[in-house]
Amino acid sequence: MSSNASAIDASGAIEFYTKNNVVFLTGATGFVGLTCLEKILWSLPQVKKVYVLIRVSNKSKDLRDRFESDIVQSRVFERLRAKHRTEQAFRDQVVSKIVPVRGDIEALGRHFATHGNVTTFHEGDKANTQDLCLGGQGWTSARDEIKVFIHCAATLDFRWSFERALWMNTYGALAILEIARTAQNVVSYVHVSTAFVNEAPTKEPIEERLYDLTMGNALSNGENADIKDPEWILKKLSTMSKEELLTFEQEVVLKRYPHTYTSAKSLAEQLITSRYQQLGFPVAIVRPTAVGPAIQEPAKGWVQGIQSMVSLGFSCGLGRIQEWLMDENIAADLVPVDWVCKCILAAASNPATATQPTVPVIYHAATGWRSRTATKLLGSYVLQYWKSVPAPKRRVSNDIRIDMYPTLPDFEKRFRQRYAKELEEERKEISHNHNTDANGAKPSSKLDKLMYASTALGPFWTQEWSFEITNSLQLDKNVPQELHAGLEKGVKWDDYLHWHNIGIHRYIIGEEDAIDENIKIDYKILSFNRTFDSSGTTPRMQPRL
């Protein structure tokens, strides 16, 4: 089911967007989606309109408020603002191209799961608003002028129940695909997934193709069915009660996948492929690995949100977390966000997708198995940066260290040892309330949050994941300079990791005046791995040179 890489050629990307100059983008308030939006407006000025789907759930904000605060005022647009003499010129020439659309993909996914269609979904019903809404007045004419769909939205909260992850990441993805299918003029569709959709790492690099689902094995109950068929699997899941889905999550999903997030994403890919031939337009699936700050665009170190390995730098810098479920010996596939966005935009323009009669073309937005960096190197650069610069004003502790526990049992023992008093107090307080809430969220005490932050990435950073990037390399090979990432040359990790730190300092911690871009730090490779010591002394050791 792998694609023919030799047929991939995005050399005509600029011409493609000249002809197909109306784009629909989900996830535009998130890190990848927002960076994609900026890249479209910067490098593809021929695009005349970008519809952006925005969820509005806070009663104190309406659509325009969130559009203004989360998109227009974002620092991602600093170079575009600088290009125009006045703020009004920026708004007239750039912001005027962005059309906010009110829509909640989780709600849309729930509707699609229940009704099997999107035609009866109307986001504006509850809002009683004149905003442009999915299914509302004016939406049909807006939908029918869209040429390119890019679906970036997803939840990255690994604590969500399997049921809720299905609503957002599976049914939500299918609903956006259905909206595109019912539009009149779509020529290309990009679904942004994750490189970790495979159930577990393999000895060889994971290829840019689908792997068989195995969760169907637990659903058959002796039925004469194709247990690998995603449509059959989805049908079986749709008949389960909340309690049955929770049991299935614990006994099947979490024994096969790192989190409910990756399982729901995996099923979505399979279902999109299953429905591909009925769509009438080409589809590309882009799978990013761990997305990090920008290597170059819109600015070196640009980052938004505390996700992926950004959490390591942020938490270390503020002295919030010192111990992690990680292994210093694991090679990490950390990919700059601007490389991901270039891959997405190039993939949408690739005519080779139209030559694939049965399956979408899959691209790993990754540095690839030949250009990964060691977790040890990342930790070394993070720790030494924060020990070399003035303490941030927001720092809560001067305990600035990174201790990595390669195994979950050792980490849990250390966690219980370090927070024994707090755990006992909390146990007494919440022992009567350990169920999930109405949305399927797990308990969210302070220690729960700390444990989650320290261990959420463990499945990715204590196991060796490697990814083939044959399709992505071919895509990047002939693409116009505006969308060229430079995958073949790889990342210069010394420079990138230094700016990775500066980006977190600048855009996440937000202390611009304290940043010295010219600071010289004599970075050395440190050692971080720890094993549990019941005396409690080992975790206090500083990393060794």
N, C-alpha and C positions, 0 to 999 in steps of 0.2 A: 504494500500500500504506500510505499514511498514514491515521491514524485521524481520526474526526470529533470535533474538539476540542469542539464545542458540546454533545456528549453526555457530556462528562466532568464529573462532579459528585461530590465527596467530602464533601458537607455532612453526610452521615450517618455519618461515620467513628467517632464515639464509640459510637453504637448498634451499628455493625458489630462493634466489638471487644467489646462487651458480650455479643453473641450468639456470637461466634466467638473464644472467649477462651483457646484453646490454640495456641501458636505454635511452629514449628520454625525455628531460626536457625542457619545455617552461618556460619563466619568470625567467631565471637563473640570470639576472642582478637585479632582485627585491629582497625585503627582505625575503619573504618566499622561493622563488625559490633558491636563493643563499645559504640560510641556509640549505635547503634540499640537495643541491649539496655537501656542506661540510660534511653533515651527512653521505651521501652515501660513500664518499671517506674515511671518518674516521672509520665508523662502519661496512661497507660492502666492505672490501678490495677485496673480490672475484669478485666484479663488475669490468669488464675489460674495459668498455667503456661507457661514458656518452655523448651523443649528446646534445648540448645545443643550442637552437634557440636564435639568437641575432639580434635585429633590428639595422640597421645602416642607420641613416638618416642624420647625420652630415657630410657634404662633407669634413671636415677636418680630419675625422677619417675613417679608413677602418675597415673591420671585425676584423683583428688581433689587431689593435689599441684598439678597444673597448673591445675585449676579454682580452687583457693584463691589461688595466686600470680598468675595471669594475669588472673583475672576478679574474684574477691571482693575482693582487696586492691588493685585498681586505683584510682587517684585519680579515675577517671571517676565513682565513686559518692560523692564527697565531699558533694554536696548531699543525697543520700539518707541518708547516715550522719548528717548534721547534723539532719535532720528527725526522727530518732529519739533518744530520751534516752540509750539505751545501745547498745553494740555487739550485745548479745544481742537487743535489740528489732529492730535492723536485720536481723539474721540471721533472726529468727523471722518477720518481716513482709515482707521483701524477698528475701533470699537463698533462702529456702525455696521460692520460686516458680521458681527456676532449677534445671533438671534436666540435669546433664551427661551426654552420650552419647559414648561412645568411638567414634571413626571417623576414618579417614584418606581424604580424598577422592581423593588421587592413587592410592592402592592400590585404592580403589573404582572409579576410572576405568579402571585397568589391567584389573581384573576384568571390567568392563562391556565393554571393547574386545575381550576374549578370548571371553567367554561370552554377551554380548548380553543379560544379565539381572542383577538384583540379588538374586534370591531365594536364590542359592547362596553369596552373599558373607556371611562371618561374621567380623567384626573380632575377636571374642573368641577365636577358635581359637588364634591365635598368642600372644595375651596370657594365655590360661588364667586368666581373671579373672571375677569375679562382677559387674563393672561392667555398667551398661546399655550394650550395644554394638549397633552396626548389625548386624542379622541374628542377634543373640544372644537368649538367654532373656529374655522380657519385652518384646522390641522390637515384636512384632506388635501387642500390645494398646496399647503406647505410641503407635505410629504411627497407629493407627486413631482416636485421640482428637484428633489434630492437625487444626486447621481452616485454618491459614494457614502456608504455607511461604515463607521468605525466604532465598534463596541468595546470600550475600555473599562466600563464600570464593573465593579465587583466589590464584595466585602472581603477585606483582608483580616477580619477578626477570626482567628482560628478557634475561638471559644464557642462560636455559634453552633447550635444543634444541627444535626444533619437535615432535619426538616426545614429549618430556616435557610440553611445554605442551599438547599434545593430550590426554594422559592427565588432566591436572589441569583445564584450562579448557574442554575440549570434552567428552570422555568423562565427566569428573567431573560436569559440569553436567547432561549427559543422564542420568547415573545418579541424581542427586538428583531430577530430574524424574520418573524412573521410579518411585522410591520414593514420591513424591507420588501418582503415577497408581495405584499398587497400594494406597494407603490408601483408607479407606472414606468419610471425611467432609470431604475437602478442599474449601474454597469459594474459595480464592484462592491464587495463586502469584506471587511476585516474583523475577525473575532480575536480579541486579545485574551489569551489563556495564561497558562503558567508552564514552565518547563518541567515542573515536578508532578505532572499528571500521571506519570508511570507509578505503579504501586510501590516500587522499591528500586534502589539503584541496581544496575546490572554490571557484570564484569566488563563488558565492552561499553563504549560510549552510547548513550541513548540516542536512537536515530530520530530523524524528523518524519515520523510516521505514527500511526495509531498502533497501540498494543491491545491485545484482547482484554476485555473486562472479565474479572473472575467473581465479582460480587453476585452474579447470577447463580453461581453454584449453591448459594445459601437460600435461594428463592424458589428452586424448582419443586421441592417436595415430591419428587418422583414424577413430575409432569413430563410429557413428551413435548419438550419445547427447546428452542435454540437458546440456551442459557447465556450465550454471548451477545444476543441481539439486544441492543440498547433500548429499542422501542418496547420489547417485552419486559425488560427490567423496569423501565419507567412505569409501565402499566401496573406491574406488581407493586411497586413502591406507592403508587397513587391510591391503592386500596387499603394501605396500612393505616391504623390509628396512630395518634401521637405516641402512645405508649409502645406500640409495636415498632415504630420508627426509632424510638430511643433505644430499644433493645437491639435492633438491627445495627444502630450506630456503634454501640459498645461491643457487640459480639462479632460483627463483620467488618464494618467500615474502618474503624480505628485499628483493626488488626491487619489491614491491607494498605492503608494510606496514612501519611503523617498526620493529616487533619481532615475535618469535614470539608474544608475549603478545597483541598486538592481533589477529593473524591467527587464533589459536585462539579468541579471544572472538568474532570476526566469524563464524566457522564455527558456533560454538555458537548464536548468535542465529538464524542461518538454519535450523539443524536443529530448534530449539525451535519455530520458526514452521511448519516442514514437518510437525511432529507435533502441532501445536496442536489440530486438530479431533478427534483421537482421545483427548484428555485428559479431557474431561468437567468441566473447571473453567477459569475465566478466568485468563489470564496477563498480567502487565505486565512490561515490560523497562525498567529504569531505567539510564540511561547517565550516570554522573558524568564531569565533566571532571577537571581537576587538583584534587584534594581538599586543602583547607588547614585550618588550625585553626578552631575554632568561633567563630562571630560572637557567640554569646550563651549557648548551652546545651551542656553542663551548666555551663560557666563560660567567660567570654571568654578566648579563646586556648587552650582545651583542645586538646591534640594528643597523639598517640601514634605512635611510630615515625618513622624518618627516610625519608620518602617524598615524592615530588613536589617542590614548591618548598621544603618544609621543609629539604631537604638543603642548599639555598643558605644559609639563615640559620644552620643548625647548623654547617656547614663554615666559613663566614665568621667566626662568633663564636669558634670555637676555633682559627682560623688554619690550618686543615687544607688548604683548597683556595682558590686565588686566581684561577684561570683556568677559564673555562667555555665550552662550545659553546652560545652564546646570542646573541640579537640584541636589542639594547635597543629597537628600533623595533617589535617584534612585540607585538600586543595579546594579553594572556594571559587565558584564561578560568579563573580560580581561584575555586573554589566552597567556601564554608564547610561543614565536615562536618555541622553540625546542619541545614543546608538539605538536604543529601543524605538524611539520615535522615528528615526530615519528608516528603520526596518519596516515599521508599520506603514508609513507613507509610500515607501518604494513597493511594498508588497501589494498595496491597493492598485498600483499602476501597472503591475506586471501582467502583460498579455498572456503569459504562459498559463495563468490560472484557467484561462478559457479553453486550453487544450487538454485539461484533465477531465475526462468525461465522467468519472465515478467518484473522485475524492477531491477535497480541497488540498491546496499546497500548504505544507506546514513549514514554518521557519522558526528555528531556535534563535531568539534574540539573546545571544550569549557571547562570552569571550571564547568559549569552546575549550575542548580538552587540551589544546596545545598552548593556551595563553591564560591559564588560571593563576591565581595567586594563593599562597599558603595562608591559612587562617593565622598562623604565627606572625606573618608579615603584617597583616592588618592590625592585629593586636599590638604589635611593636610600635607601629606608627601612631595609633590612637593614644596609647599610654604616654609615649614620650612627647607627643604634642602637648597634652594637657599638663604634663609636668614642666614644660618649658615656657608656657605662656602665663600671664597673670591670671589668678583665679577668677572665674566668672562671678558676677555679683549674685547670680542665682544659685551658686554652689551651696549644697546643703550639708556637705561633709568634706573633710580634708583627707578622707580615706580613699585615695586615688590609686586603684590597682585593678588588675584583671586576672582573676584566677579561673582557669578553665578546668571543668570536670568532664572528662570524656564519656562517663557512664551515668545514666540516670540514677541508679541506686546510690552511687557515691554522692551525687549532687543532692539528692533528697535527704540523705543522712546528714550532710553538712547543713542543709537548710533547717532541718529540725533541731540540730544542735545549736545553731546560731540564734534561732528565733524561738527557742523552747518556751520562754516565759510568755512571749506575745501569742504564740500558738495556743497555749493553754487558756489564756484570757479570752481569746477569740472563740475557741471551741465552746466555752461556757456561754458565750453571748449568742452564737448563731447555730448551736447544735440543733435547734428546733426548726431551722429553715434552710435545709440543704437541697431543696428542689429547684428546678429551673423556673424562671418566670414565664409570663405569658408569651414572650417572644422566643423562648428556648434558651435564654442566656444562663450561664452558670453563675454561682454566687460570686459577688464582686467585692469582697472585703479587701482591705489594704494588702494583706499577706497573699491573698489569691492573685491580686494584680502583680505583686512582686514576683511570685512564683511563675506566673504566666510570662512576664517580661523576660525573666531569666532563662526560661526553658522553651519558649514557643518555637524558636529557630533550631532547637536541638536536633530534630530529625534531618535537617539540611546541613548541619555543621558538626555532626558526629559520625556521619556516613559519607562515603566517597561517591559523589554524583558527578558524572561527566557527560557531556553532550556533544553530539556531532553537529556541525554547522555547515554542512555541504551546501544546502539550499541558500542559507543566509550569505555565505561567501560568494556564491554565484550571483545572487541578487545585488550584493554590494560592489561586485566587480565592475559592472558596466553602467551603474547608476550615475546620473548627472552629479556634478560636484556638490550641488546644494543638498543632496541627500546621501552623500558618500560618507560612510563612517570610518573606514579604514580597518575593517576586521582582519584583513590578511596580515597587517603589520602588528596587530595586537596592541595591548595597553602597556605604556611605560609606567609600571606600577609605582616606582619611587615618586614620580611627579604626581601621579593621580592620587595616591593615598594622602600626600601632603595637602592637596587641594580638597580632598574629601573631608579632612579635618577642618580646614578653613571654611568650607561651605557649611558644615554643621554649626560652627561658631557664628557665622554671619547670618544664616537664614533661619536656623532653628533656635539657637540660644539668643540670637538677636543683639549681640554686643559689637556693633560695627566699629565703635571708637577704640575698642581693645585689640583689633585685628592688625597685625603687621604682616602684610603679604610678602615682605622681603626677609622675614625671620629665617635665620640659618639654624637648622637643628641637625645635630650629628646623630641621625637615626642609626640604631644598632638592632640586630635581631635578638629578641629576648625569648625566654622560655616561660610558658604559662601553665602547663598541665599540672594538675594536682590529683592526689588520691585522698580519700577521707582519712582523717587522723582523729581518733576519738579524744585525744588530748586537746584538740582545737588549736594547736600551734602551727601546723603546716599551712593552713590558709592565710596566716599572717605573714608568711615569707614573701619577700619581694621577688618579682621575676628575676631570674638569673641571666647574666650576660653570657 
